Amino acid sequence: MIILFCGIPGSGKTTIAKIVAERLATLGQVQLLSSDKLKTPVYRKLFRALAPDEKRAEFMILDATFYKKESRRQVRALARGEKVVTVYLDCSLEVALQRNRTRQPNISERAVHIIFHQMEPPENPSLRIDTATTSAAAAAGKIGEFIQDQS
């Protein structure tokens, strides 16, 4: 199963993805690929991990903004029929900027604004979670329950 996290910087993707990865480890092998840990070109590296000759864990978590519809479409195309769960983490620009100011390293506020305004939200995500009103632990719980129901 491929779990694709998308949302603007500061929406909680990395924090929640780590919690989900820890919880899923009790069910099978987990591979977490985070854009925060990859050097550019990030999406090319994420897509390469989905290549047919690459061995995949039972649960592959992709943690990046995926703010363009085309990048999410490409993941589904590379999934080779494997289930793709799209988790859209939504929050306001103000919340994202506040969180970004407290994280290290942070990204430029200009970049957060640009991605916020260019975000193409998924039309039919598997899950949409408002991270301004849902804690990271509660969000991870919802995602875990959803994934278990799909397995």
C-alpha positions as CSV (number, residue, x, y, z in Angstrom):
1,M,0.0,0.0,0.0
2,I,1.2,3.5,-0.8
3,I,0.2,6.3,1.5
4,L,0.6,9.7,-0.1
5,F,0.6,12.6,2.3
6,C,-0.1,16.0,0.6
7,G,-0.6,19.5,2.0
8,I,1.2,22.8,2.3
9,P,4.4,23.2,4.3
10,G,3.5,23.4,8.0
11,S,0.3,21.3,7.6
12,G,1.8,18.5,9.8
13,K,2.7,16.0,7.1
14,T,6.1,14.9,8.5
15,T,5.0,14.9,12.1
16,I,1.9,12.8,11.3
17,A,3.7,10.5,8.8
18,K,6.3,9.6,11.4
19,I,3.6,8.6,13.9
20,V,1.7,6.6,11.2
21,A,5.0,4.9,10.2
22,E,5.7,3.8,13.9
23,R,2.2,2.4,14.3
24,L,2.2,0.6,10.9
25,A,5.5,-1.1,11.8
26,T,3.5,-3.5,14.0
27,L,1.6,-4.6,10.9
28,G,4.4,-5.0,8.4
29,Q,7.5,-3.4,6.8
30,V,7.3,0.4,6.4
31,Q,9.3,2.7,4.2
32,L,9.0,6.4,4.9
33,L,10.3,8.8,2.2
34,S,10.2,12.4,3.3
35,S,10.9,15.4,1.1
36,D,12.5,17.0,4.1
37,K,15.3,14.4,4.0
38,L,15.8,14.3,0.2
39,K,17.9,16.6,-1.8
40,T,16.6,18.0,-5.1
41,P,15.2,16.8,-7.4
42,V,12.8,15.5,-4.7
43,Y,9.9,14.3,-6.9
44,R,12.2,12.5,-9.3
45,K,13.7,10.6,-6.3
46,L,10.2,9.8,-4.9
47,F,9.0,8.6,-8.4
48,R,12.2,6.5,-8.7
49,A,11.4,4.7,-5.5
50,L,8.2,3.6,-7.2
51,A,10.0,2.2,-10.3
52,P,9.1,-1.4,-11.3
53,D,12.5,-2.7,-10.4
54,E,12.5,-1.3,-6.9
55,K,11.5,-3.5,-4.0
56,R,8.8,-2.0,-1.9
57,A,7.8,-2.3,1.7
58,E,4.3,-3.4,2.6
59,F,3.6,0.2,3.5
60,M,5.3,3.0,1.5
61,I,4.7,6.4,2.9
62,L,5.4,9.4,0.7
63,D,5.7,12.7,2.6
64,A,5.8,15.7,0.4
65,T,3.6,18.7,-0.5
66,F,2.3,17.0,-3.7
67,Y,0.6,20.3,-4.3
68,K,0.2,19.7,-8.1
69,K,-2.5,17.3,-9.3
70,E,0.0,15.9,-11.9
71,S,2.5,14.7,-9.3
72,R,-0.3,12.7,-7.5
73,R,-1.4,11.3,-10.8
74,Q,2.1,10.1,-11.5
75,V,2.3,8.3,-8.2
76,R,-1.0,6.5,-9.1
77,A,0.4,5.6,-12.5
78,L,3.6,4.2,-11.0
79,A,1.7,2.3,-8.3
80,R,1.2,-0.7,-10.7
81,G,-2.2,-1.4,-9.4
82,E,-1.2,-1.2,-5.8
83,K,-3.6,0.6,-3.5
84,V,-2.8,4.4,-3.1
85,V,-4.3,6.2,-0.1
86,T,-4.2,9.9,-0.5
87,V,-4.2,11.8,2.8
88,Y,-4.8,15.5,2.4
89,L,-3.7,17.5,5.5
90,D,-5.4,20.8,5.3
91,C,-4.9,23.9,7.4
92,S,-5.0,27.7,7.0
93,L,-2.1,29.7,5.7
94,E,-1.8,31.4,9.1
95,V,-1.5,28.1,11.0
96,A,1.1,26.8,8.5
97,L,3.2,30.0,8.8
98,Q,3.1,29.9,12.6
99,R,4.3,26.3,12.6
100,N,6.9,27.0,10.0
101,R,8.4,29.7,12.2
102,T,9.0,27.2,15.0
103,R,10.5,24.4,13.1
104,Q,14.1,23.9,12.3
105,P,15.1,24.2,9.6
106,N,12.2,26.2,8.4
107,I,11.5,27.2,4.8
108,S,11.0,30.8,3.6
109,E,7.6,32.3,4.3
110,R,7.6,33.3,0.6
111,A,7.8,29.6,-0.4
112,V,4.9,28.7,2.0
113,H,2.8,31.5,0.4
114,I,3.6,30.3,-3.1
115,I,2.7,26.7,-2.4
116,F,-0.4,27.7,-0.5
117,H,-1.6,29.7,-3.5
118,Q,-0.6,27.1,-6.1
119,M,-2.0,24.2,-4.1
120,E,-4.4,22.0,-6.2
121,P,-6.2,20.2,-3.4
122,P,-7.1,16.5,-4.2
123,E,-10.7,16.3,-5.5
124,N,-11.4,13.0,-3.8
125,P,-8.8,12.3,-1.2
126,S,-9.0,9.0,0.7
127,L,-8.9,11.2,3.9
128,R,-9.0,14.9,4.5
129,I,-7.9,16.1,7.9
130,D,-8.0,19.6,9.2
131,T,-4.8,19.8,11.2
132,A,-5.7,23.1,12.8
133,T,-8.4,21.3,14.7
134,T,-7.0,17.8,14.9
135,S,-3.9,16.8,16.9
136,A,-1.1,14.9,15.2
137,A,-1.9,11.8,17.4
138,A,-5.6,12.0,16.6
139,A,-4.9,12.4,12.8
140,A,-2.5,9.5,12.9
141,G,-5.2,7.4,14.6
142,K,-7.7,8.2,11.9
143,I,-5.2,7.4,9.2
144,G,-4.3,4.1,10.9
145,E,-7.9,3.0,11.3
146,F,-8.6,3.9,7.6
147,I,-5.5,1.9,6.5
148,Q,-6.5,-1.1,8.6
149,D,-10.0,-1.1,7.1
150,Q,-8.4,-1.1,3.6
151,S,-6.0,-4.0,4.3
